[in-house]
Amino acid sequence: MNDPDYGHIRKQVIKTKSLLNRLNIAESVTDSRSILSEIIGEEVDETITIFTPFYTNFGKHISLGKNVFINHACSFLDLGCITIEDGVMIGPRVNIISEDHPVEPENRNTLVPKAVIIKKNAWIGAAATILPGVIVGENSVIAAGSVVKKDVPTNTVVGGIPAKILKKLTNKK
């Protein structure tokens, strides 16, 4: 935050807040997708569903695949990048956080970005929090209310605070 170029981030944050105000009162799905496209800086696929309200601090570091569902009152802190692949379902009040600060008081103004990646067909339960640097594996499930601070293997259900593996999923094709 003490970086002389931090003003560029601040300008984008102000623009994003204005766009979020429009997004969160949009009446049509088409308008919502159009405004979300402005926020993230790329065209949002017509298969994406987002229920408002939605919150993000920056927006330009969010990447959304196809057939993504984002439920009400989700918050994405995306300065470290958030990638959400195809077929992901995100429950209400989910927090995805891709940035952190050092614990030492003299360094707390430093921003430490770490990308979060949600792989194909993952399901993030209501009120879960995914912390910086986490990769959620393909087809995995995050139980409601969990705090995920470590990578989640493919085809796995995790839950708790901190999240732990609860079971492995089998593909029954």
Solvent accessible surface area in square Angstrom, and as a share of the most:
residue,aa,sasa,rsa
1,M,91,0.41
2,N,125,0.64
3,D,82,0.43
4,P,132,0.83
5,D,90,0.47
6,Y,44,0.17
7,G,30,0.29
8,H,123,0.55
9,I,44,0.22
10,R,127,0.46
11,K,143,0.61
12,Q,30,0.13
13,V,38,0.22
14,I,112,0.57
15,K,106,0.45
16,T,0,0.00
17,K,123,0.52
18,S,63,0.41
19,L,10,0.05
20,L,14,0.07
21,N,102,0.53
22,R,116,0.42
23,L,0,0.00
24,N,42,0.21
25,I,139,0.71
26,A,29,0.22
27,E,176,0.79
28,S,48,0.31
29,V,87,0.50
30,T,100,0.58
31,D,69,0.36
32,S,10,0.07
33,R,52,0.19
34,S,61,0.39
35,I,12,0.06
36,L,1,0.01
37,S,15,0.10
38,E,76,0.34
39,I,0,0.00
40,I,7,0.04
41,G,51,0.49
42,E,87,0.39
43,E,151,0.68
44,V,8,0.04
45,D,41,0.21
46,E,137,0.61
47,T,57,0.33
48,I,1,0.00
49,T,43,0.25
50,I,15,0.08
51,F,83,0.34
52,T,35,0.20
53,P,50,0.32
54,F,2,0.01
55,Y,104,0.40
56,T,9,0.05
57,N,33,0.17
58,F,21,0.09
59,G,0,0.00
60,K,73,0.31
61,H,68,0.30
62,I,5,0.03
63,S,45,0.29
64,L,23,0.11
65,G,17,0.16
66,K,109,0.46
67,N,92,0.47
68,V,1,0.01
69,F,57,0.24
70,I,1,0.01
71,N,30,0.16
72,H,86,0.38
73,A,34,0.26
74,C,0,0.00
75,S,29,0.19
76,F,0,0.00
77,L,59,0.29
78,D,0,0.00
79,L,27,0.13
80,G,7,0.07
81,C,54,0.32
82,I,1,0.00
83,T,47,0.27
84,I,1,0.01
85,E,45,0.20
86,D,55,0.28
87,G,21,0.21
88,V,0,0.00
89,M,92,0.41
90,I,1,0.01
91,G,8,0.08
92,P,40,0.25
93,R,136,0.50
94,V,0,0.00
95,N,52,0.27
96,I,0,0.00
97,I,39,0.20
98,S,0,0.00
99,E,21,0.09
100,D,73,0.38
101,H,74,0.33
102,P,31,0.20
103,V,119,0.68
104,E,76,0.34
105,P,97,0.61
106,E,138,0.62
107,N,63,0.32
108,R,125,0.46
109,N,80,0.41
110,T,67,0.39
111,L,44,0.22
112,V,49,0.28
113,P,75,0.47
114,K,106,0.45
115,A,48,0.37
116,V,0,0.00
117,I,49,0.25
118,I,0,0.00
119,K,66,0.28
120,K,89,0.38
121,N,83,0.42
122,A,1,0.00
123,W,123,0.43
124,I,0,0.00
125,G,8,0.08
126,A,31,0.24
127,A,35,0.27
128,A,0,0.00
129,T,23,0.13
130,I,0,0.00
131,L,52,0.26
132,P,25,0.16
133,G,34,0.33
134,V,2,0.01
135,I,67,0.34
136,V,0,0.00
137,G,6,0.06
138,E,68,0.31
139,N,49,0.25
140,S,0,0.00
141,V,31,0.18
142,I,0,0.00
143,A,31,0.24
144,A,72,0.56
145,G,35,0.34
146,S,1,0.00
147,V,39,0.23
148,V,1,0.01
149,K,112,0.47
150,K,148,0.63
151,D,85,0.44
152,V,6,0.04
153,P,58,0.36
154,T,67,0.39
155,N,43,0.22
156,T,0,0.00
157,V,24,0.14
158,V,5,0.03
159,G,8,0.08
160,G,38,0.37
161,I,132,0.67
162,P,52,0.33
163,A,24,0.18
164,K,130,0.55
165,I,100,0.51
166,L,111,0.55
167,K,118,0.50
168,K,121,0.51
169,L,54,0.27
170,T,105,0.61
171,N,111,0.57
172,K,182,0.77
173,K,220,0.93
